[in-house]
Amino acid sequence: MSQHDLAVRLLRVAIVLAAIFNLLALIVMVHTTPIAFTLFMFVGQPLFAIAFVLLLGAVLADLRARQML
């Protein structure tokens, strides 16, 4: 697997995780219940953090593939 393929795969996973985070945030904004808020805080926030780390990994992998880093 090349560095470019790895970067694309990491970006796809990061996009899916960010979409799940946004869906949980929308649920909390539209209809706030204790269960929805708890899920958002304990599942949504770590998903966003993981998506951010994967985005950074994809950027670094792409920079390595283009030999800029």
N, C-alpha and C positions, 0 to 999 in steps of 0.2 A: 504494500500500500504506500503510495507516494505521499509526500507532505501536503500536496494540494488536495488529494482525496480526503485526507484526515481533516483538513481545515473545513471542507464542505460538509463533512459528516458532523463535525462539532457545531457548525453553524445551524444545521438542521435541528439538532437536538436542542440547542439553546433557544431556537425560535419556538419549538413545541413547548418547552418548559415555560417560556415567557407567556405564551398563549394561555396555558393552564393557569398561570398566576393571574393574568388579566381576567379570565373567566371567574375565578374565585373572588377577585376584587369587585367585579360587576355584581355578583350574587350578594356580597356584603352591602354594596351601595344600594341595591334595589330593595332588598328585603333582609334587614338585619335581624338575625336571631342569634342566640348565644352559641348554638352549634356551628352556624355558618362563620361567625366571627372567630371561634376557636380554630376551625379548620383553616381559615385564612391566616391566622397568626402562626400556627404550628406547621402548616404544610405550605402555604403560599409564600411566605417570606423566605424559607430555605430554598424553595424552587427558584425564586428570583435570584438568590445569591449563587446557586449552582449555574443558572443560565449566564450570569455575568462572568463567572470564572471560565465557563466554556467559551464564551465570546472572546475573552482575553487569550485563551489557548488557541482558538482558531486564528486570531490575528497574528499571534507569534508563529504559528505553524506556516501561515501564508508568507510572512516575512522571511522565514528560514527557507522556504521553497524558492523564493525569488532572490535569495542570497543577499538580503538587505540587513540581516541581523547576524 
